Amino acid sequence: MSLVCRVIPCLDVAGGRVVKGVNFENLRDMGDPVELAREYFRQGADELTFLDVTATVDERSTTYDVVRRTAEEVFIPLTVGGGVRSAEDVARLLSVGADKIGVNSAAIARPQLLDEIADRFGAQVLVLSLDVKRSTATESGFVVTTHGGRTETSLDALDWAREAIERGAGELLVNSIDADGTREGFDLELVALMREVSSVPVIASGGAGEATHFGPAIEAGADAVLAASVFHSGQLTVGDVKAAMAADGIAVRDVRGVPS
């Protein structure tokens, strides 16, 4: 586990705007991504994650522009995912200011993509994004899904995490489909199991509803916690989350001194 734990706002981007829905349906406009990114930077976010939730060819130029404009104004690591299908996609995103690249469906379809990205750019660039749900069909009780959790694969989530790390993934972004949107807290069992099999940092995602939900995810084994709607709605600030984590005895980066 990392010595200092990270708090990461996630911005789902479509058509150049931040959107939020359930399983990528009934999307609501939540604002301008660059403005939101600037605000989260001001609040003391340790990193930001952008996910292109439409990931169509037509949206590509918009996504690149959003990443470029954000990187010019926000000086913390930026992870970008959604629709990354080749090492060339990674190169283009890195060239406009991304620091790390998240991959999901394309790696499931062709696992060699992970090797290609890691070999060319290094493991520190490669984040495997896993949308995971509970299932009796796998040994671990968790299965990897696609399409926002609507389509189950045959992959045991823990087996896939192990394989991805062997192929060069430098970080795991683990999103619980079951917990996502419930605002009842992270799936701590899933986080703990991923910690057991992972030799790389684990980011917990899905289920955050209160500031007190984040600390238990770290205690279960996550190195970082990620959330979206609780930040976009203004229900919580990054500072609220860090204060609650610090009260639990968890080391976080100080939010003081962040440019306003």
KEVOKOL-766339 format. One record per residue (C-alpha): residue number from 1; residue in three letters; x, z, y. Coordinates in steps of 0.25 Angstrom, whole numbers, plus 5000, padded with zeros to 4 digits. Layout:
- num,residuo,u,w,v
- NUM,Ala,X,Z,Y
...
//
This chain:
- num,residuo,u,w,v
- 1,Met,5000,5000,5000
- 2,Ser,5005,4997,5014
- 3,Leu,5010,5008,5023
- 4,Val,5001,5004,5034
- 5,Cys,4987,4999,5031
- 6,Arg,4981,4987,5038
- 7,Val,4967,4984,5044
- 8,Ile,4964,4970,5045
- 9,Pro,4951,4964,5051
- 10,Cys,4946,4951,5045
- 11,Leu,4940,4940,5052
- 12,Asp,4932,4929,5045
- 13,Val,4933,4917,5053
- 14,Ala,4924,4905,5053
- 15,Gly,4923,4894,5063
- 16,Gly,4933,4901,5072
- 17,Arg,4924,4914,5072
- 18,Val,4925,4927,5065
- 19,Val,4913,4928,5056
- 20,Lys,4907,4939,5046
- 21,Gly,4897,4938,5035
- 22,Val,4895,4942,5021
- 23,Asn,4903,4934,5011
- 24,Phe,4905,4923,5022
- 25,Glu,4890,4921,5023
- 26,Asn,4881,4924,5036
- 27,Leu,4893,4924,5044
- 28,Arg,4892,4930,5058
- 29,Asp,4901,4927,5070
- 30,Met,4910,4939,5073
- 31,Gly,4918,4934,5084
- 32,Asp,4931,4926,5088
- 33,Pro,4942,4928,5078
- 34,Val,4953,4929,5088
- 35,Glu,4946,4939,5097
- 36,Leu,4943,4948,5085
- 37,Ala,4957,4947,5080
- 38,Arg,4962,4951,5094
- 39,Glu,4953,4963,5094
- 40,Tyr,4957,4967,5080
- 41,Phe,4972,4966,5084
- 42,Arg,4969,4975,5096
- 43,Gln,4962,4985,5087
- 44,Gly,4974,4986,5078
- 45,Ala,4971,4977,5066
- 46,Asp,4984,4975,5057
- 47,Glu,4980,4961,5053
- 48,Leu,4969,4951,5054
- 49,Thr,4963,4942,5043
- 50,Phe,4956,4929,5046
- 51,Leu,4947,4923,5035
- 52,Asp,4942,4909,5037
- 53,Val,4929,4910,5030
- 54,Thr,4925,4896,5031
- 55,Ala,4938,4890,5028
- 56,Thr,4934,4876,5030
- 57,Val,4943,4864,5034
- 58,Asp,4935,4863,5047
- 59,Glu,4938,4878,5050
- 60,Arg,4952,4877,5048
- 61,Ser,4957,4873,5062
- 62,Thr,4948,4884,5068
- 63,Thr,4954,4895,5058
- 64,Tyr,4968,4890,5062
- 65,Asp,4965,4892,5077
- 66,Val,4959,4906,5075
- 67,Val,4972,4910,5067
- 68,Arg,4981,4904,5078
- 69,Arg,4973,4910,5090
- 70,Thr,4973,4924,5083
- 71,Ala,4988,4924,5079
- 72,Glu,4991,4921,5094
- 73,Glu,4984,4934,5098
- 74,Val,4984,4944,5087
- 75,Phe,4997,4949,5082
- 76,Ile,4994,4955,5068
- 77,Pro,4995,4948,5054
- 78,Leu,4983,4937,5052
- 79,Thr,4979,4933,5039
- 80,Val,4970,4921,5037
- 81,Gly,4962,4917,5025
- 82,Gly,4951,4907,5021
- 83,Gly,4953,4893,5016
- 84,Val,4968,4894,5013
- 85,Arg,4970,4884,5002
- 86,Ser,4985,4880,5003
- 87,Ala,4998,4884,5008
- 88,Glu,4996,4874,5020
- 89,Asp,4984,4882,5024
- 90,Val,4993,4894,5024
- 91,Ala,5004,4887,5032
- 92,Arg,4994,4883,5043
- 93,Leu,4988,4897,5044
- 94,Leu,5001,4903,5046
- 95,Ser,5005,4893,5056
- 96,Val,4994,4897,5065
- 97,Gly,4996,4912,5064
- 98,Ala,4991,4918,5051
- 99,Asp,5001,4928,5045
- 100,Lys,4994,4929,5031
- 101,Ile,4985,4920,5023
- 102,Gly,4973,4924,5014
- 103,Val,4969,4915,5002
- 104,Asn,4958,4917,4993
- 105,Ser,4950,4906,4987
- 106,Ala,4961,4895,4987
- 107,Ala,4970,4905,4979
- 108,Ile,4959,4908,4969
- 109,Ala,4957,4893,4967
- 110,Arg,4972,4890,4966
- 111,Pro,4981,4903,4965
- 112,Gln,4994,4895,4967
- 113,Leu,4990,4895,4981
- 114,Leu,4995,4909,4982
- 115,Asp,5009,4905,4977
- 116,Glu,5010,4894,4986
- 117,Ile,5006,4902,4999
- 118,Ala,5015,4914,4995
- 119,Asp,5027,4905,4991
- 120,Arg,5026,4897,5004
- 121,Phe,5023,4908,5014
- 122,Gly,5025,4922,5007
- 123,Ala,5017,4932,5001
- 124,Gln,5015,4939,5015
- 125,Val,5007,4927,5019
- 126,Leu,4997,4927,5007
- 127,Val,4985,4936,5006
- 128,Leu,4976,4934,4994
- 129,Ser,4961,4936,4998
- 130,Leu,4952,4942,4987
- 131,Asp,4937,4942,4988
- 132,Val,4934,4952,4977
- 133,Lys,4921,4957,4970
- 134,Arg,4918,4966,4959
- 135,Ser,4915,4959,4945
- 136,Thr,4914,4963,4931
- 137,Ala,4920,4950,4927
- 138,Thr,4935,4954,4930
- 139,Glu,4943,4965,4924
- 140,Ser,4946,4972,4937
- 141,Gly,4931,4971,4941
- 142,Phe,4934,4963,4953
- 143,Val,4934,4947,4955
- 144,Val,4939,4938,4965
- 145,Thr,4928,4930,4972
- 146,Thr,4927,4918,4982
- 147,His,4917,4913,4992
- 148,Gly,4916,4927,4999
- 149,Gly,4913,4934,4985
- 150,Arg,4902,4924,4981
- 151,Thr,4910,4917,4970
- 152,Glu,4918,4925,4959
- 153,Thr,4930,4920,4953
- 154,Ser,4936,4924,4939
- 155,Leu,4947,4931,4946
- 156,Asp,4949,4946,4944
- 157,Ala,4953,4951,4958
- 158,Leu,4964,4959,4953
- 159,Asp,4970,4949,4944
- 160,Trp,4969,4939,4956
- 161,Ala,4976,4948,4965
- 162,Arg,4987,4950,4956
- 163,Glu,4989,4935,4954
- 164,Ala,4989,4933,4969
- 165,Ile,5000,4943,4971
- 166,Glu,5008,4937,4961
- 167,Arg,5006,4923,4967
- 168,Gly,5011,4929,4981
- 169,Ala,4999,4935,4988
- 170,Gly,5005,4945,4998
- 171,Glu,4992,4953,5001
- 172,Leu,4978,4954,4995
- 173,Leu,4965,4954,5004
- 174,Val,4955,4960,4994
- 175,Asn,4940,4958,4999
- 176,Ser,4929,4966,4991
- 177,Ile,4917,4957,4991
- 178,Asp,4909,4968,4986
- 179,Ala,4913,4977,4998
- 180,Asp,4913,4966,5008
- 181,Gly,4902,4968,5018
- 182,Thr,4897,4981,5013
- 183,Arg,4905,4990,5023
- 184,Glu,4905,5001,5012
- 185,Gly,4920,5001,5011
- 186,Phe,4931,4993,5003
- 187,Asp,4931,4991,4988
- 188,Leu,4941,5002,4985
- 189,Glu,4942,4999,4971
- 190,Leu,4945,4985,4973
- 191,Val,4956,4989,4983
- 192,Ala,4962,4999,4973
- 193,Leu,4963,4988,4962
- 194,Met,4969,4978,4971
- 195,Arg,4979,4988,4975
- 196,Glu,4983,4991,4961
- 197,Val,4986,4976,4958
- 198,Ser,4992,4972,4971
- 199,Ser,5006,4973,4975
- 200,Val,5003,4967,4989
- 201,Pro,4994,4973,5001
- 202,Val,4979,4973,4998
- 203,Ile,4969,4971,5009
- 204,Ala,4955,4978,5007
- 205,Ser,4943,4970,5012
- 206,Gly,4928,4971,5011
- 207,Gly,4919,4983,5014
- 208,Ala,4924,4990,5026
- 209,Gly,4913,4996,5034
- 210,Glu,4919,5009,5040
- 211,Ala,4932,5013,5045
- 212,Thr,4933,5023,5034
- 213,His,4932,5012,5023
- 214,Phe,4946,5006,5026
- 215,Gly,4955,5018,5022
- 216,Pro,4950,5019,5008
- 217,Ala,4953,5005,5006
- 218,Ile,4968,5008,5010
- 219,Glu,4968,5020,5001
- 220,Ala,4963,5011,4989
- 221,Gly,4975,5003,4991
- 222,Ala,4973,4992,5002
- 223,Asp,4984,4990,5012
- 224,Ala,4975,4984,5022
- 225,Val,4960,4984,5025
- 226,Leu,4952,4972,5030
- 227,Ala,4938,4971,5037
- 228,Ala,4930,4962,5045
- 229,Ser,4916,4965,5049
- 230,Val,4918,4980,5053
- 231,Phe,4928,4975,5063
- 232,His,4921,4963,5068
- 233,Ser,4908,4971,5070
- 234,Gly,4916,4981,5078
- 235,Gln,4911,4992,5069
- 236,Leu,4926,4996,5067
- 237,Thr,4939,4993,5074
- 238,Val,4953,4992,5067
- 239,Gly,4956,5005,5074
- 240,Asp,4944,5012,5068
- 241,Val,4949,5008,5054
- 242,Lys,4963,5012,5057
- 243,Ala,4959,5025,5062
- 244,Ala,4951,5028,5050
- 245,Met,4962,5024,5040
- 246,Ala,4972,5032,5048
- 247,Ala,4962,5044,5046
- 248,Asp,4963,5042,5031
- 249,Gly,4978,5043,5032
- 250,Ile,4981,5028,5031
- 251,Ala,4992,5022,5039
- 252,Val,4988,5011,5049
- 253,Arg,4994,5004,5060
- 254,Asp,4992,5010,5074
- 255,Val,4982,5003,5082
- 256,Arg,4988,5008,5095
- 257,Gly,4996,4998,5103
- 258,Val,4988,4986,5099
- 259,Pro,4987,4976,5110
- 260,Ser,4973,4976,5117
//
